Amino acid sequence: MAAFHEVLFPLDIALGAAGGPERATEIVTTLTGREERNTRLAHSRRRWDAGYGVTSLIQLASVVAFFEERRGRLYGFRWRDRLDHSSAAPGAVPGPLDQALGTGTGAQAQFRLVKTYGGVHAPYARPIAKPVGGTVRVAVDGAERIEGTHYALDATLGTISFFAGHVPGAGAAVTAGFQFDVPVRFDTDFLEVNLTAFEAGQIPRIPILEIRP
């Protein structure tokens, strides 16, 4: 990903942020009152306001330094979503059978990490581009594979590449479990800092926006 720093936004501040996924739905109402609905984006886009997480002067200085090093909106960075950062259910440890990545063909060596939401009417497969190194577990037909022995992980793109001799056979189910970050950038080039007291302060608004690889 161009103009991206593989660095995590201060976790203690991110955990106090507010935000979530956003969709872009176009709705047209006909003369008969019927609605025609269409989406302009295949994937949701998440946004947060990290200003809620700044509660001390130390945290304030940390955000300003992080903002300056990213040059405002210029460089992207990693963001940990408090609600949604794992392939497993909330509170559970990621396992190699958590998410289906695809089915082997005998020739396909590379698979992209995804997380699927829902499963009845219209499941949504979200591409995962920034897995957390050391948390990824992979299985083929239920048998766990070992990173470095059977496959290589690209934690900057979210891809798994099986080595020759370990490529999943035709019809083999490829699954994985992992923790992940979200690639984001600041959605402003101006931080309004408010020093309410000598040892306290706040940044009223720190908009964070998800970016696509």
SVG drawing of the C-alpha trace seen along z (x, -y; Angstrom):
<svg xmlns="http://www.w3.org/2000/svg" viewBox="-48 -25 58 57">
<polyline fill="none" stroke="black" stroke-width="0.4" points="0.0,0.0 1.5,-3.3 2.1,-6.1 1.4,-3.7 3.3,-3.4 3.1,0.0 2.5,-1.5 -0.4,-1.2 -2.3,-4.2 -1.9,-4.5 -4.1,-1.7 -5.2,-3.3 -6.7,-6.2 -8.2,-4.0 -10.1,-2.0 -12.0,-5.1 -13.0,-6.1 -16.5,-6.1 -17.4,-5.0 -18.2,-2.0 -19.0,-0.8 -20.6,-3.1 -22.4,-2.1 -23.3,-4.2 -26.8,-3.4 -28.7,-5.3 -32.5,-5.3 -34.9,-6.4 -38.6,-6.6 -40.8,-6.1 -44.1,-7.9 -46.0,-4.8 -44.1,-5.0 -41.8,-2.0 -38.2,-2.3 -35.3,-1.3 -32.2,-0.8 -28.6,-0.4 -25.2,-0.5 -22.3,-2.4 -19.6,-0.5 -19.0,3.2 -17.5,2.8 -18.4,0.8 -16.0,-1.9 -15.3,-2.5 -14.8,-5.8 -14.1,-6.8 -13.6,-9.8 -10.6,-9.2 -11.1,-12.5 -13.2,-10.7 -10.2,-8.6 -7.9,-11.6 -8.2,-12.1 -4.7,-13.3 -2.0,-15.7 0.3,-12.8 -2.2,-11.2 -2.8,-14.6 1.0,-15.0 1.1,-11.4 -1.6,-12.1 -0.1,-15.3 3.3,-13.6 1.6,-10.7 -0.4,-13.2 2.8,-15.1 4.7,-12.0 1.9,-10.9 1.9,-14.5 -1.9,-14.7 -3.8,-12.9 -0.6,-12.0 0.3,-8.6 -1.9,-5.8 -1.5,-3.7 -2.9,-0.7 -6.0,-1.1 -7.3,1.4 -11.1,1.5 -12.2,2.2 -15.4,4.0 -14.2,5.9 -10.5,7.0 -10.8,10.8 -12.0,13.7 -13.5,15.3 -16.5,14.4 -16.0,11.6 -13.9,12.9 -12.9,16.1 -9.3,16.9 -8.9,17.1 -8.7,20.7 -7.7,22.1 -11.3,23.0 -12.8,19.5 -13.1,18.2 -13.4,19.9 -10.8,18.5 -11.7,20.6 -11.4,24.1 -8.2,25.5 -7.8,26.2 -4.5,28.1 -2.8,25.1 -3.9,22.0 -1.2,21.2 -2.3,17.8 -5.4,17.0 -6.6,13.7 -7.7,13.4 -11.4,12.5 -14.0,12.2 -17.5,13.1 -20.5,11.4 -23.9,13.1 -24.7,16.4 -28.3,16.7 -29.6,14.0 -26.6,12.1 -23.3,12.9 -20.7,10.2 -17.0,11.2 -14.7,8.4 -11.1,8.4 -8.6,8.3 -5.5,6.4 -3.6,5.9 -3.5,9.1 -1.6,9.0 1.6,11.0 1.8,14.0 -2.0,14.4 -2.7,16.0 -3.6,19.7 -4.3,21.6 -5.9,25.0 -6.5,27.1 -9.4,29.6 -9.3,29.1 -5.6,29.9 -3.6,26.9 -0.6,25.8 2.5,24.1 3.7,20.7 7.2,20.8 6.9,24.6 3.8,24.8 3.0,21.2 4.2,17.6 2.1,14.8 2.2,11.2 1.0,9.2 1.0,6.0 -1.4,7.3 -3.3,10.0 -2.3,12.9 -1.2,16.5 1.1,18.1 1.5,21.9 4.9,23.3 5.5,25.8 4.5,29.3 1.9,27.8 -0.5,26.2 -4.1,27.2 -5.5,30.0 -8.6,29.8 -11.7,29.4 -9.7,28.9 -11.2,26.3 -8.8,23.5 -9.7,21.8 -8.0,19.4 -8.3,17.5 -6.5,14.2 -6.6,10.8 -6.4,7.8 -6.0,4.1 -7.7,1.7 -5.7,-0.4 -6.8,-4.0 -5.7,-7.7 -6.5,-10.9 -9.5,-12.6 -8.2,-16.1 -5.1,-18.1 -5.9,-20.2 -6.0,-19.2 -7.7,-21.6 -6.1,-21.3 -7.9,-22.5 -5.9,-22.9 -8.6,-23.0 -6.2,-22.8 -2.4,-22.5 -2.4,-18.7 -5.4,-18.0 -6.5,-18.7 -8.5,-17.4 -8.7,-17.3 -12.4,-17.8 -12.3,-15.9 -9.9,-13.4 -11.6,-11.9 -10.2,-8.6 -11.2,-7.0 -10.6,-3.5 -8.6,-3.3 -8.5,-0.5 -5.3,1.3"/>
</svg>
